[in-house]
Amino acid sequence: MPAPVNGQAEGVGWPRVPGAGRGPSVAAAGAVTLGVVNQTRSVGDRVREARKRRGLTQRDLARLAGLSVSLVRKLEQDAYGGVRLETVHKLAVVLRVPTSALAGGDAPVADWESRVAWEPVRRALEGAPGGEPAEEPTLAGVRAAFAGLLPLLLDGRFAEMGLALPALLRDADALVAGSVDGAQAQARSVRAQVRQVAGSLMLHTWQFEAAGRAFEMAMADAGDPLTACSVAEEHCWGLVRQGRLADCQHLALRWADECEPKMTAGREELAAWGRLLIRASAAAVRDNQPGEAAEMLRLAGMAAAGTGADFLLPYSPWHVFGPVTVLVMAAENAMIGDRPGETLAIAREIETSRLPVPRYAPSHRLDVAAAHAALRQYPEAVGVLVDLRRARPQWLARQRYAADILRKVIQRRRTLTPEMRDLAGFLRLSL
């Protein structure tokens, strides 16, 4: 049984799934040793101490990191509010420390209004959705309801998902309870997917504790290595959103070891391995480990080459893997590494690719907007944000990255266009 990361890290000590685990270890290619972070100290305390150790003033740190002095000052005084992980990364690069040494796992917290809005989903995950099914659920019915839910997730229609999920979770529980023998295995497999999607929704809405429970429950239902890898990979994304970069990297690499494909592996096995390596790369690049991030992405690229083209994963059909998926991650890594020109060059390559989904990776479009803003191409940056608002308004409204991009544009403009003012209101930015 794999040992838990850092002893008690939530959800990272899941047991090995039978049938997984073979071949040489990939973890050595990206594993690093990190010191224990004092969780009782704030991000501001850690930034201030690291800055003083480097002999920098607040003004020096702000200038070298490309941030405002007021931001650094407020951050050190714990008066800034929820700081984005990418901002902490910029500070870590200047201070020559891992991002995780500054972030310390301090995750954004959902506001009270959001917690109330998603209470029915949390209750359903705990087995108390309220009410009983009008009729006994069937495997075909639960599968059909789940298939109808996926477009809502892919389109970022979270409010509609929140209305549909409690009943679907309730029906999946009833289906498992009423099934026996082989039928129960199929019911548990469907429930694993329902729970995983519920966890994904909770991550989108910053409900990290509920997301962690959903992933643990989904892992308990996972009856095959591919589903288990998918659950672990989704949980890795949640760890990145929480700033738990070391935990994410350890978890992703350990599961990559568990599911490393044989020479005769099909594209589904390659995709499970490759997506875990992508998550490891995402954690490494944010943790100021560009070499490790590049190596993980190189290995993911090898897996993607074996698939031939991007495809929807049958064991988690809201996910895609293939060469374009790896390109999207390369564009993201370039933006985090302050190489906006490279991000835009990759984006142009992606735009010519054929994909199995109508719209690909809205988070990638935010990287494109950020790259335009970094290169002072403000109309282009705003145009991307306007397009995203039109296509995925609920999703964009929850993206702090989008607010940061628009804030940068606004700060560098003497006059604002009507589109800029409208977006500022939508993203709740003061002018």
Residue, then its C-alpha position, 0 to 999 in steps of 0.5 A: m500500500p502506498a504511504p500517505v504524502n506528508g503523513q496525513a495529507e487528505g485524500v493522498g493516501w488512497p490504496r492501490v487498485p488491484g491490477a495497477g503497478r508495473g515497470p520502472s519508477v518515473a517518480a525519480a525524474g521529478a521528485v524533490t525533497l521539500g522542507v515542512v512548512n509551518q502551517t500556523r504562519s500566514v503567506g504574508d509572514r513567509v513572504r516577509e521572512a524570505r524577502k528579508r533573508r534575500g536582503l530585499t526591500q518591499r519595493d525591490l521585491a515588487r519591481l523584480a516580481g512585476l507586482s505593485v508595491s501596494l500588493v506586496r505591502k498588503l500581502e505582508q500585512d495579511a490585508y490583501g485577501g485571497v492571493r492567487l497561486e500564480t502571484v505567489h509563484k512570481l514572488a517565489v521565483v525572485l526569492r529563490v524558494p519553492t512556491s509551496a514554501l510561501a503558499g504553505g497550502d493556504a487555499p482560497v475559501a468559498d464565501w458564505e453565499s457560495r457555501v449556502a448555494w451548494e449545500p444541497v450537493r454537499r448533503a447529497l454527498e453525505g447521503a442525506p439529499g432529502g426525499e426518496p426516489a419517485e420510482e426505483p432507479t435503473l442502471a440505464g436511467v442513472r447512466a442517461a441522467f449522468a450523460g445529460l449532466l456532462p454538457l453542463l459541466l463542459d459548458g460551465r453551467f454550474a447552477e444547473m449542475g447544482l440543481a441536478l446533482p443531488a437527485l442523481l447522487r441519491d439515485a446512484d446511492a439507491l441503485v448501488a444499495g438495490s443491486v447484487d453481484g455483477a449488477q452492483a459492480q456496474a452500479r458502483s462504477v457509475r456512482a464513481q463517475v457521478r461522485q467524481v463529477a460532483g467533486s469537480l463541481m465542488l472544486h470549481t466553486w472552491q468547496f475543497e473539503a466537500a471535493g475531497r470527500a467526493f473523491e475519496m468516495a469515488m475512489a472507494d467505488a472505482g473497480d478498475p485501474l483506469t477509473a481510479c487513475s482518473v479520480a486521482e488525477e482530478h484530485c491532483w487538480g484540486l490540490v493545485r487549486q489549493g496551493r498544495l503543490a508538493d502533495c499534488q506532485h507526489l500523488a500524481l507521480r505515485w499514481a503514474d508509477e502505479c499505472e505506467p503502461k506496458m509496451t502493448a498498452g492501448r491509448e486509454e492506458l496511455a491517456a491515464w498515465g499522460r494526464l497524471l504526468i500533466r498534473a505533476s508538471a502543473a504542480a512542478v512549474r508552479d513550485n518553481q521547478p521548471g526542469e522537472a515540469a519540462e521533463m514531466l511534460r516530455l513524458a506526457g508528450m510521449a504518451a500523447a504521441g502514442t494516442g495518435a489524436d486527442f480523444l474523449l476518455p470512455y472512463s471519464p468522458w468529460h476529459v480529453f487526452g492527446p497531443v493537443t492536450v499536451l500543447v495546452m499544458a505547454a502554453e500554460n507552463a510558458m505563461i507561468g514561466d513569463r514567456p507570453g510570446e511562446t504561449l501565443a505561438i503555441a495557441r496559434e498551433i492549437e487553433t489549427s488542430r482538430l478536436p473531439v469537442p466543440r470548444y477546448a480548454p477555456s482555461h487555455r483561453l485565459d492564458v492567451a488573454a494573459a499573454h496578450a495583456a503581458l505584451r500590451q495587446y490590450p484589445e486582443a486580451v479584452g476580446v478573449l475575455v468577451d468571447l469567454r463571457r459570451a460562451r461560458p459566463q458562469w465559469l468566467a465569473r468564478q475565475r480569479y485569473a480573469a479578474d487579474i488579467l482585466r485588472k492589469v489591462i485597466q491599470r495600464r489604460r487611461t481611458l476604458t472602452p465600454e467593453m472594459r467597463d462592462l467586464a469590470g462590472f461582471l467580474r466585480l472589479s472596482l474602477 
